[in-house]
């Protein structure tokens, strides 16, 4: 079975500071990994995904994530936080041939002015 | 642009009522999904459909059923609503994973259901 763990249900950073949201996965086969963002009262929007190509993945809004097999991690980063980044972020995992995503419990990001 | 729409943004129902949540996608996707989102629990899969009239149980199917009579439409049914089904319900759609390695699920805006 596959699973993801998101460390920290709430993260606060100052505007302009580094954003780091952690995601560790468990999978017996090469995973496909995703980060989604949910703004208040909206559905989920894909930020970026890893599907076995380049290990450093760049997404929308200046976010990126690095797949590290040795650490079973797929942490999300952004060099400089913006007020508009305040949202909830979800990490998800699947594998080739499995249509279903398994989601983490989410991390709510707050930006301090 | 892929568009997934859900019939209601907010819904209030009474205990014991039969509730229908409708989802429509306009991208000819084969797969459709219903998730439930609760604080601290993330998204949990209720049901999944990989073709018309085909369905598969997810992680929490109890108390729910689904219907997919047309490719673009996937309905979630609460046969007898209970207060513990108060939640945010999200619909999603996708192509087959092995048809397109550029896989992602596209989500609707959600329906916030309150059962009183």
Interface residues (C-beta under 8 A of the other chain):
Chain A: X9 X32 X34 X36 X41 X42 X43 X44 X45 X46 X49 X51 X52 X90 X94 X96 X97 X98 X99 X100 X101 X103 X104 X105 X106
Chain B: X4 X9 X31 X33 X35 X40 X41 X42 X43 X44 X45 X48 X50 X58 X90 X92 X94 X96 X97 X98 X101 X102 X103 X104 X105 X106 X107 X108 X109 X110
